[in-house]
Amino acid sequence: MKRIEVLQAGGPDQMVLAEAPEPVLRAGEVLVRVAAAGVNRPDVQQRKGLYPPPPEASPILGLDVAGVVERVADDVTWPPPGTPVCALANGGGYAELCAVPAVQCMPIPKNLGFVEAASLPEVFFTAWNNVIMLGRLAQGESLLVQGGTSGVGMAAIQIAKSLRDAAVYATAGSAEKCRVCLEYGADAAIDYKTEDWVSRTRELTGGRGVDVVLDGQAGPYTDRELGLLAPDGRVVLLASHQGAMAEVNVRDIVRRRLTLTGSTLRPRPPEYKGRIARALVEEVWPLIALGRIRTRIHATVPLAEVAAAHAMLEAGEQIGKVVLVVDRTLVDAGPG
């Protein structure tokens, strides 16, 4: 099969298309013939040498795929061979064939093609894990999403609005990105390049603050976000792009019963990810089929031109997901 390999940690030019053996299936896994694969920020970090894959995970880039199941391990009962699926991979998505734990596979939502389906797993798994499971967003609470037009941000906005009827506020880096946040369900969008997002959020909430903040910046943002929380509020960190260290007001955390937490989903066991997959299929996939929750494809790029896809993410100008087309014939044929 063909796959993308990283010659050494560095820029997008370090990725090359190479021939490789097919993955060897382990117990509980299925082999997916990949039609399309999502491109995510963890892929960029791994390419740079900043995000090493966990033990037992594939060293090949790519965390979400859509395609057709080619064969399965002896202990797998679903999905059977021939089933169109989208899946959260533990790596290995930038390839013609990808081994994935069966419990991390999901049916493709009705009315979606392989490209759209490949844009779903990583961002919706991440949004569900952080907003619902760790952030414990309850019915009618409020949520601030930092970076509302990232894939995770758009998923979080829609989950919070559609399933929790939350008041949702989002930050973004341009007027166009703010417009898209509103289009996807945010009650208000704040251009952090022209507005003070802290004072604007306070104003929008009548001084109360928000119940949950979802953020990937950390560093100096952390204490400002804790200060924006209502009593019993939660800050959930996805990453630390603005710095690994933060100085916070611990007395304020204690006095107002605040929670500061974070997560990395990739090292979690298949059983944990399987719980999220089942929740998404039960609660989110029907809304996608109805068009009430949507994905947004910024660009599609052939697998061999993966460097261009990574350059888009590093430029920070994409709105929604960038997807690699791995098998044009499968993509054109559709899930059927």
N, C-alpha and C positions, 0 to 999 in steps of 0.2 A: 504494500500500500504506500501511498504518498502521505507525508506529514511535514509539518513545520518544525525545524530544529533550531535551537539557539546556539550559535557557535561559541559565544562567550558573553558574559554580562556586559551590556552596553546599549547602544542605540537601536532603532528599528532595522538598520542595515545588518545587524547580527543574526537576523532570522532568515533561514534558507529553506527551500523546498527540497526534501530528500526522500529517498526510498527507505523503507523500514519493514521489518516483519510485522505480521498482524499481532495485535495484543493477545495474550494468553488469558482465557477466562478463568476466574476463580469462582469458588462457591458463591452463590447468590448473585452472580453477575449476568448481564446480557451483552451481546456484541451488537452495536448499532452501526449500520451503514449511514454515515453522516451526510445529510443533504446540505445543512447550513449550521454554522456555529457562531454564537455570540462573542463579541469582543468586550472585555471588561477591564476596569482599572487594575484589579489584581494581576491580570496578564501582563500589563505594562510594568508593574512593580516586580514581578517574577523575572521578566526579561532583563531588567536592570540589576538583578541580583539582590533585591531588597525584600523579597518575599519567597523564601525557599519553600518548596512543597513539603507537606508533612510526610513522615515515614509511611511507606506503603502506597502513597499516592503516585500517579504518573508524573514524571518530570516534564512531560509535554504540556505546552500551554493549552488553555481552553477549558472553561468551566460550565458552559451550557451548549447543548446540541439538540438538533432535531433531525430525525431521519427514520429509517425503517429497521426493526429488529431483524438481524440476520441469523443469529443462533443464540441459544441460552444454555446456562449451566444446568446440570441434571436436577438440581433442587429448586429450580425456578418454575412456578406455575403461571405467573403473569409478569410481563407480557409475553405471549407466544411469538415465534418467528412470523414475520410478515406484518407485524403490528406497527403502524406509524406512531411514534412517540416523540415527546420532548423530554429532556432529562437534565438534571444537575449532575455534571460529571465531577470526578475528583481529579481532574486534569485529563489531558489527552484529546480535547475537543478539536484541536487544529489538525485533523487527520481524516482520512477517508473512512477509517473504522475506529470505534471508541468503545472500550469496555466500561460499563456503568453498573453500579448496584441496581438490581431490579426495583428495589423499593424507592429509588430516586427517579424512576420513570413515571411519566404521566401521559394520559391520552392528549392528543392535540385538540385544543378547544374548537368547537364547531365554527366553521366559516374562516378559519385561519390556514394559511399556507405554511410551508416549512420555514421560510425566512422569518415570518412573524412569530412562529412558535419558538424558534431558536433564540428570540430576544427575551423570552419570558423567565426561564428557570432561575438564573442567578439573581436577578433583581427582585423577583417576587419572593423567592426563598429568603433573601436578605431582608426585605421590607417586612415580611411576616415575622421573622425571627426577632427583629429589633423593635418594631412598633407594637406588635401584639404580644409576643411571648416575654420579651425583656422589658419593654416600655409599659406593658400592661395597660395600653390605652383602652379606657372604658367608654361606654356609650355616652355621647354628649360632651366628652372632654375636649381639650384643645391640644393642638400639635404644631410645633414649629419645625419645618423641614429646611435644613441648610443645604442649598444646592438643589432646588426643586426641579430642574430640568435634566439632572442625571437620570440614568435608568432607574436606580433605586429611589431617587426622589419622586419621580413620576408615579412609580408603583406605590410608594408610601402615601402620597397625597390621595390616590384613588381608593386604596384600602381603608384609610381613615375616614374618608368622606362617605363611601358607599356602605361600609360595614359597621361603622361606629357613629355615623352622623356627627362627626367631630367638626369643630371650628379649626380650619387648617390655614396656616400662614406659611409662606415659603419665601426664601431668599433666592436671588438669581443675579447674574452679572450683566444684564442688558435689558432694555425695554422689550425687545423681542422675546427674550427668555421669560420675563415676567408675564407677558401676554400668554405664553404657552402654559405657564403654571395656572393661570386663571382658567384657561380653556380646559385643563384637565382636573379642575375641581377645587383649586385653592380659593379660599374666601378673600385673601389679599396676598399680593406679591410685592416684595421689597427689593429694589435694586440696590444691592449693598455697595455698589461703586458710587452712587450718588446720594444715598440716604444712610443715616445711622440706624442700623437694623435693630439695635437694642431699644433706643427711644421710640422707634416706630412700632415695634412689637408691644411695648408698654402702652402706647397710645391706642393701638388696635384692641387691646384687651382691657381697656379702661383702668389700667394700672394693676390689674390682678396678676398678670403673667400667664404663662401657659403650663399645662399639666405635663407635657412631654416635649423634649427637644431631641431631634435626630440629627447627628452631626458627624462629619468625617474630618473636621479641621483640627480640633483639640488645641493644644498649645495655649496661647493667650485667650482663645475663644472660651475656654472651659469655665473659668470663673464668671465671665460675663453671662454665660448661659445658665449657670447655677443661680445667678442673681435674678434671672428672668423667670424662674420657676414660681408657680403658686405653691402654697404649702402642700407637702407630700408629693411634689413634682419629681420627675425623673429625666436625667440627661443620659442618652444612650449614644456611645461613640462607636463609629464604624471604622475609623482610621485616625491618623494623627498627622495630617499633611502640613499643619502649621507648627508642629513640634511635639516631641515625645514627652516633654516635661511641662507641668502647669502648676502654678501656685493658686490654691483655692482657700476660701474662707471656711474652715472646718466648723467653726462655731455656728455659722449660718446653716450649714448642712445639718448639724445636730438640732439647732433650735427649730428649724422649719421642717425637719424630718425628710430631707431630700435624699435622692438616690443618684449616684454617679456610677454608671456601669458601662460595659462595652462587650464586644463579641468578635470572634473570628469563626466563621461557620465551617470553613474547609476541614479543620481537624476533627470536627464532630463525627461520631460514628454513624453508619448508615441508618441505624434505628432512629436516631434523633432526626435526621434529615427525612426519613420516611414519614415521621409524624407530620412534618411540615408539608410534605407532598400530599398527604391525605387531606390535610386542612385546605390546601389550595384547591384541590380538585373538588372538594365539597362546597367551599364557600366562595372562591374567586372565579374558578373556571366557568360556572354558569353565568356569571355577570359579564365575562368576556364574550361568551357566546351570544349574549343579548346586546352587546355593544355598549354596556354601561361602564365597563372598565376596558381601557384600550392600551395598546402598545404604540410606540411611535418609532419608526425606522428612519434614522438620519441618513444612512447610506448603506449600500451593499457593495462588497469588494470581493473579487475572486481570491481564492485561497493563496495563489501564487503572489498576489500583491498585498500580502498581509502588512508589510511595512507602511503602506499608505494608511491602512486602518489604524495602526498604532499612532501614527503621526496625527491623525484627527483627534484622538483622545488626548494626546499630550498638548495639543493646541488649545484644548478646552472650549472649542467652539461648537461641538456637537450638541444637538438637542434630541435626546432619546438615545437609541441604540445603533451601533455600527455592527453589521452582521457580515460574516464571511460566507460566500457561496462556495461550498466544497464540491457538490455534485450538481451541475447545472441541469442534467437530465432529470434527476429526481425533483429538483426544485420546480422545474417547468411542468412535470407530471402532477405534482401536488400529492397531498396525503390520500386522496381518493375517498 
